[in-house]
Amino acid sequence: MPPAATIEPSPPAGQATSRGADRSGVDKSGDKVRGMFAEIAPRYDLVNRILSGGIDLWWRHVTVRLAPPPLGGAMLDVCTGTGDLAIAYADRAAAPAAAQGLVPRIIASDFCRPMLDRGRDKAAARHPQIEWIEADAMALPFPAADFDLVTVAFGLRNIADTRRGLSEMARVCRPGGTLAILEFSLPANRIVRSGYLWYFRNVLPRLGNAVARNASDAYTYLNQSVEDFPSGERLAALVRSVGFTAVEQHPLTFGIATLTLATRCAGPVTSPAPKNG
Ligand SMILES: C[S@@+](CC[C@H](N)C(=O)[O-])C[C@H]1O[C@@H](n2cnc3c(N)ncnc32)[C@H](O)[C@@H]1O
């Protein structure tokens, strides 16, 4: 298991403005992001497996191991997409939960209906109990302190206002509850980082756009949004600033992805500033 650590140097700032456009020009407005994911929804899982060589399944497995399902409690997977992380949690919870009668409530939310529909279809046979809710991560339709665990995988970077999204996650997480963020990051090692950036800039957009057969350049957006997103200590500071403590960062696969874990403090959520960062 990779050790908990604060990892790589932060990339240049690329925070979203209140209009949804990134300071470096990446358009993260809700309509643009929702439309892009609606277009690639039918082939999203396939493209994920091809582009990551299946490693994304391992990253979700690590997430479920280090932030286990709250047996007898409730969890929310924000920006769930086609639900791979929510389903991994349901898989993990199934055996012991059935034995102990402590099945956790699992809610999977996203603002893109076609992505959610794929998730619901995938989970229908094995995990019909997962609740699929269409919701914007910046205005979650849940009461405060409703969840023992809040997770987000490869979604935080897509939310137009990162701080607002994180503040909502803090609001719905109970004091003492856990936040788990799985997100791409830039490897700390310079050689690995330059190889990774070459793949990210040259191979991934072409391969992703071709396999997904999309016209909206979704995988060009992926590469831009990853390079622009705050990671390492900047992400940790952002997480602390909205009401979490005990932030741990676990670099995965040379730091290509990072799992950030944090514990919700007692007390109110810090109100979101108009811009993140
Ligand atoms: C890259 S996908 C990640 C999906 C899934 N969590 C996974 O691990 O594969 C990002 C998802 O975030 C969703 N998303 C982006 N911004 C959102 C927002 N403001 N509110 C809700 N969902 C959002 C998109 O619709 C998309 O399904």
The ligand as a Gaussian input file, in Angstrom:
#p B3LYP/6-31G(d) Opt

LIG

0 1
 C      -15.002000      11.719000     -15.091000
 S      -16.635000      11.372000     -14.586000
 C      -16.359000      10.384000     -13.156000
 C      -17.418000       9.341000     -12.977000
 C      -17.162000       8.314000     -11.889000
 N      -17.115000       8.914000     -10.569000
 C      -15.930000       7.501000     -12.141000
 O      -15.141000       7.301000     -11.224000
 O      -15.772000       7.000000     -13.258000
 C      -17.151000      12.915000     -13.907000
 C      -18.629000      12.969000     -13.594000
 O      -18.851000      14.181000     -12.855000
 C      -20.133000      14.656000     -13.214000
 N      -20.220000      16.076000     -12.827000
 C      -19.425000      17.097000     -13.219000
 N      -19.803000      18.254000     -12.637000
 C      -20.860000      17.948000     -11.857000
 C      -21.688000      18.713000     -10.998000
 N      -21.526000      20.040000     -10.832000
 N      -22.675000      18.079000     -10.328000
 C      -22.866000      16.748000     -10.483000
 N      -22.128000      15.963000     -11.297000
 C      -21.130000      16.562000     -11.973000
 C      -20.238000      14.383000     -14.697000
 O      -21.561000      14.373000     -15.137000
 C      -19.561000      13.012000     -14.797000
 O      -20.489000      11.973000     -14.730000

